[in-house]
């Protein structure tokens, strides 16, 4: 299926990273105010800023890829934010992935420590980009079954953000002359609900704007979409972010895409999108037939 795989648009992904809504609206986390997100997004949306910086972003990401540090989507997402902090006039990037160690033990790591220039405040940011599939109504699990929304939230709320208040961590930060004035959390992403089943109510903390996506085994996918006049593409991980801008020279019919995925052997969920002309109109995961049972086991 190599001919059907789109290429990411890094600048479109940068704008998505800066502006996409959090998948949660509560959860006891210090969400970055929307005004701060808007300020960041407005700057990088300026045509003259894109003209000047887009080639630099492409070259920086290419250099990182050539060093083969990691292909993880979460690290790519952090790379986009690191670029934004380094290039926006209101921010100074002080530390990224700052490890805090005491007595030979790692206490944890801070995603970003930045200075917000207009206020003079030093800020600790914890960020993550997450894609979860709904299972048994109340659970949300990652497509690879290695991640779960409730566990991720609890870790961010109970460990990652409180870390800076631990006595040992505070002493280490003082030695580095870091004085955290405030903290922010960001968790944009998408939430995928099962096709063809009864739709259960969403928890009040979930953001409905992030839930207009689906997952289905191949037969349900074909049953639901065979009559649509759309063309379909398989999305590699770096095109899971922005829903526009990626280059998709080859597109399949619903039946053709499902047939290729089945013929190649579907062992893990495959992210796909439907295009009407060049506009994305639907996105979801096609999952193996036994995926749901494995996902149920991951909720225990």
Secondary structure, DSSP 8 states (H G I E B T S, - for coil): -GGGB-B--HHHHHHHHHH--BSBS-TT--B--HHHHHHHHHHHHSHHHHHHHHHHHHHHHHHHHHTT----HHHHHHHHHHHHHHHSTTEEEEEEEEEEEETTEEEEEEEEEEEETTTTEEEEEEEEEEEEEEETTTEEEETTSS-BHHHHHHHIIIIITGGGGSHHHHHHHHHTT----EEEEEEEEEEEEETTS------TTB-GGG--EEEEEHHHHHHHHTTS--EEEE--GGGSS-SSS-B----B-HHHHHHHHHHH---S-EEEEEEETTEEEEEEEEE-TTHHHHHHHHT-
